[in-house]
């Protein structure tokens, strides 16, 4: 039986993905394909979990001026909409995807979190947490939201023994890690920023992951793109390597990985099976411009071909 999940997206976005051959700065560029989607990391996670059969409630701060695409998405996916509406428009992001797989992000500023909005969301989160044990907090913070307030939200959830999943970056990641969430998923660059030095090898990444695990984090998941995924749990490291697939867009691949990990762990699947499933979901995500799981059988077929292995105990 699939578990209800609450996802928190504090800075939603309308993502415009544009495909082109090669980006030529300072020149006119011809776009070969495009699409606009209601997004934000937590919303992306919610879409995948919904497709996997989980009852999903979505919350966060949502600008009321351009909310239509979001409202339509929540209704279409059967999600419970518990967003706090705030004045203003949600940010718009432009993602330029070249045939070489390089992605250039143009991220615009979005809503501003006022004191009233922060107070309202605090009340909303407290209420929603009463009926949810698994809570995914993903994405950037809006303007006006202090990182200490963000940390306090996560700490309160942790103190209530909620299973908090954190996927963010920069100052928000540093603040969130101090609350010792249940699962974190930095990518290689984000983990390097947190560690204060460039982490290039698997050994260096695992050493940094060991530090996170030692702080009280149950699951440390490190995404490495084509090089695969590393996962630390219960003093053991696991690794999965995705197959080569045609890449259309890498947007949402990390969010899909988070959803897959939550799904497998909540079902009680064996670690290698969980990691293979999550890696398959993420690998297939890069072959699409939109987020979601259109063919679950295809996911299971790919997962069966992915080598997921126990690397051994951590130091």
N, C-alpha and C positions, 0 to 999 in steps of 0.2 A: 504494500500500500504506500503510495507516494505521500510525502510529508508536506503540510502547508509551509509556505516560505513567505517571509516579508522581505522586500527589497527596498533599499533607501537610495534615492538619487537626488542629491541636493542641488545639482546644477545641470538640469536636462538640456538637451540640444537638438536642434533640427540639423541632421547631417546631410549635406549634399556631397555625394561621391561622384567624381568626374574621372573618366578614364581617358587617357591619351597616350600617344606613342612615347615621346620624350619631352619633358618640360623644358621650354626655352625661356628663361627669365628675360624680361624686357622686350619680349616679342609677342606677336599674336599666336595663340595656341588653339589648335582645333581639337575639340572634345569629341570623342567617338562614342561615348556612352555616359549616362548620368542617371541619378536617382536621388530622391529626397526621402528621408526616413526620420520619424520621431525616435530619438535615441537618448544617449546618456548611458554610462556603463551599467548602472543598476537596472535600468529599463531593458537593456540588451540581455542581461542575465535573466530577468523576469520572462522575457520572450522565450528563451530556450527552455527554462524550467517549465513554463506553461505548455510548450510543445511536448515535453517529456511527461506530462500528466500531473504536474504538481498544482494544487490550488495556490494561487499567487496573489498577494496583496502588494500593491505598489504605493510608496509614499515618498515624501520629500517636499521640495519647494518648486512650484510650477507657475511660471508667468502666465497671467490670464489673458494677455493681449494676443498671443498666437498659440493657444492650447488645443486648437481643433484637431490637428493630426494626432496628438497624444491621446485625446479623449476617444477618437475613433479607433486607435490601436488598442487601448485598454478594453474597449467594448468587443472588438473583433476577437481578441485573445481570451476573453472571459475573465480578465483580471479584475480584482476589486480595487477601485480607484480611491485611495485615501490620501491623495496629495493635498497639501496646503496651498491654496491659491494666493499669489502675491501680485502686487502691481508690477506692470512692465512686461517685456517680451523675453522669452527664452532665447538663449544665444543661438547663433547659427554658425556651423562649422563647415568649411569647405575642405574636402580631402581629395587631393589630386593624385591619382594612381597611375603610375607609368608602367609600361610593359615590362620594364626591368624589375618590377615589384617595389620600387622605391615609392614611398608615400610622403607627400608634402601636406602638412596640416596647416590650415589657416583658421585659427580659433578666435571667434569674436567674443567680446565681453557679453555677459548675460544679465540676469536679474541681480538685484542687490538685496541682501537679507537684512531687513530692518529689525529693530528690537522687538516689535510686535510679531513679526513673522517668526523670529527665533523662539519667542515665548509660546506661540501657537503650536509650532512644530514640536517643541519639548513636550507639551501636553499630549499631542497626537501620538508621538513615539511611545510615551509612557502607557497610553491606552492600548495601542496595538501590540506592544510587547507582552501584554497579559495573555494573549492568545497565540503567540508564536514563539517557538523555541529556536528556530533557525532563521537568522537575520543577516542578510547580505547588504553591506554598506560599500558602495562602489562609486568611483568618479571623483571629480574635483570639487572644491568648495566654492560657493558663490562669493562675490564681493560682499564685505560686511560681516561675514561669519568668522568670529575668532577661532583660531585653532584650539584654544583651550576649552571653548564651549564644545567643540567637536569631540575632543578627548573626553570631556565629562560625560557626554552622551554614551560613548562607547564603554567607559568605565562603569557607568550605572547598569548598562546591559550585562556586562561581564559579572558585576556583583550579584546580579539576579540569576546567574548561571545560564544565561542565554549563549547559544553557539553563534558567535559573531564572526562573520566572514568579512575581511577587509581587503579591498583592492583599490588603492589610490596611489599617489606619488607625492614627491616633494615634502613640503612642510606638513601636509595633512597625513602623509605616511608616517613621518616621525612622531607626530602627536598621537596617531592612532596606535602605533606599536607600543607606546608607553602604557596603554590600557590592556595589553596582552590579549588580543583577540584569539579566537579559537583557530582560525585559519587565515593565512595571508598569502597573497599571490603576487609578489613583485616579479617584473621581468628582469632581465640581466642588467639593463641600464638603471632601472629604479633601485635595484639592490646595490649596485655600485655607488650610486649617489648616497644611499643610506650609510654604506660602509665607509665612505670618504675616500675611496680609492677604486681604480678601475679593476674590475674582476673579469678576467678573460678565460681562465681555465675552469674546467669542471671542479677541480680540487679547491680553487679559490672560492667559487660559488658555494660549494658545500660547507666550507669553513665558515663563511658568513651566515649560511643557513643554520649551522650548528649554534651560532651565537643567538639567533632569533629563537630557536627551539629551547635553548637553555633559559631564556627569559620567561618561559611559561606558555609559549605558543604551541598548540598541539599539532598543527599541520602547517608546514612551510612548503609552498609550491612555487617553484622557480621556472618561469617559462623562458625558452631560448629560441623561439621561432623554429626554423628548419632543423635546428640541432636537438629539439625535443624538450622534454619536461623532466625536472628533478623534483622529487617529493620526499620530505622528511616527516616521519611519523613514528612515534614510539621507539625512538633511538635507532631507527633504520632508514636507509636511503633507498629509494626506488627510482628507476629511470625508464622512460619510454621515448622511442624515436618515431616520428610520424613518417608515413610514406611520402614519396614525391607526388604532388598533385598540381594540376594547372592552377596558377594563382591569378585570381581576378581582383581581389582586394583583401588586405589583411585586417581591415576594420572589423572589429567585433570578435576576432579570433580569441583574444585573451579573455573576453567576457564569456564566450562560449565554453572555454576551458574551465572557468570558475563554476559555471552552471553544471558542467559534467562532473566535476569533483564533488560538488554538493549532492548531486543526484546519486552517484555511486556510493558515497559514504553513508548517506541517509538510508539507502536500501540495504546497507550491510554487506555489500559485495566485497570479495577478497581484494586486497590492495592492488595487486597487479591487474585484476579485471577492471577495477575502478579507474586506474590510470590509463589503461588501454582505451576504455570507453571515452574518457574525457579527451584524450589525445585525438581519437578519431573524430569526435565532434568538432574539435578545433581545426583539424586538418581539412575537413569538409567545408568549414566556414569560410576558408580563404578562396574557395572556388565559386563563391556567390557574392553579390553586392549587398544583399539584404541579410539580416540576422534571423536565425530560426532553424528549425529541423524539419525540412519538407519530407524526408524519407528516412524513417527510423531504421528500417531494415538495412539500408545502405550503411548506416552508422555501425550497426552490429556486424555486418560483413567486413567492414574495414577494421573494426576493433579486433576481430579474430585474427587479423594478419599483422597486427602491430606487436613488435617485441617489447614487452614490459617486464622488467626484471628487478630482482632484489640485488642491490649493490653490496649491501653489508651494513653492519652496525656503525653508527657514528662514534666519534671519539668522545 
